[in-house]
């Protein structure tokens, strides 16, 4: 029996159904924009930068506008924050929720046809007009999170705090179909993902962990490990959800605060990973326990199979 996203959302309150339904629609449109980028002239740099000083791609801007328009149309968001915008966007004053999103994670991969995605997080809004301070909620306060993966197929993975469900877009009928119910991450793994070109900057706990993995059966772990690196967080996390593993973008001497954004990337992915039975840490504390201090704050990220993250945490103590 085919089960659609709409069917799965029937157990949710009407406002959650509408919010996730509109976000899903936005992801369908973004998926099409990504697929047609070479044909529509949407590849390459936009000639502008975001607040983090990163060069924006044309598709970053296109995807950002799509998400703002579709999510805003549901009427339940009082404000939104995007990785691509300097400050928040006010929406419906009567809205009871806040949306935080990265419209196109890994966008530098578009031109070489490697998987990219969108990441989002839903928070509760204050009764008064939201300010930036109202977005600075610890990850534990998220009420839903998810991502879309634009790869060989388009997938939408979501959690509302009771497990993780994966849906695949059936382009013939234009619907997301439940294909990966109750995703879970194995507690143990023999696969890790890290940008090895940064090894000269790593702190001792990370260097120790990777050295032990690379040493293989002759090393202290007594097991052979495989290394993966896509340079797209959505793709990295999705692989972990499907077959286990760990993803690391740690603090190092070159990036003292890490690279990934807490609100737009780390928190939603940490919620998904924890709901799937995995774990996520900065090395100093669980990601979802970090109290944000800035809208575009960066944090170190280590997430994936629970027992490997526990080992990394011990190495940091």
KAFENFEN-V245344 format. One line per field, one symbol per residue. ss: DSSP state (H for helix, E for strand, C for the rest). phi: phi as a letter, one per 30 degrees, with the letter a starting at -180 (. if undefined). psi: psi as a letter, one per 20 degrees, with the letter a starting at -180 (. if undefined). Layout:
ss: ???
phi: ???
psi: ???
//
This chain:
ss: CCCEHHHHHHHCCHHHHHHHHHHHHHHHHHHHHHHCHHHHCCCCEEEEECCCCCEEEHHHHHHHHHHHHHHHHCCCEEEEEECCCCCCEECCCCCCEEEEEEEEECHHHHHHCCCEEEEEEEEECCCCCCCHHHHCCCHHHCCEEEEEEECCCEEEEEECCCCCEEEEEECCCCEEEEEECCCCCCCCCCEEECCHHHHHHECHHHHHHHHHHHHHHHCCCCCCCEEECCCCHHHHHHHHHHHCCEEEECCECCCCCCCEEHHHHHHHHHHHHHHCCCEEECCCCEHHHCCCCCCCCEECEEEECHHHHHHHHHHHC
phi: .dcceeddddddeeddedddddddddddddeddddceddcicdjddibbcddicdddededddddddeddddddiccdabbbedcdbdcdbdeddcbccbacdbdidddedcicebabbbbcbdcdddedbeddddcdedddcaaabcccbdbcbbcbbcjbjbccbcdcddcibdcdbbdhdbcedcabbbbadddcedcddeddedddeddddiddcddibdcccbacibeeddddedddbikbbbbddbdcbdcicdddddbddddddddddcjcbbbdjcadedcdddcbdcdcbdbbbkeeddddddddddd
psi: ppprggghihiqqhhgggghghgggghgggghhghjghhikjrrqijrqahjjqpqqghggghghgggggghihjiphqqpqhiqgarppcohiqjrqppqohnpkhiigijlqparqqqpprqqrhrpqrhhiimpqhiiqiqqrqppnchrpqppqqkjmrpppqppohhikqppoimqlpqpqhqrkpqpqniijhiiqrgggggggghghhbhiahhkqpqqpqohkogggghgghhhjrrqppmrqaihnhjahqpghhgggghhgggghjjaqpqihhrpgiipoqiqhkqqqqpoqbpghhhhghgghi.
//
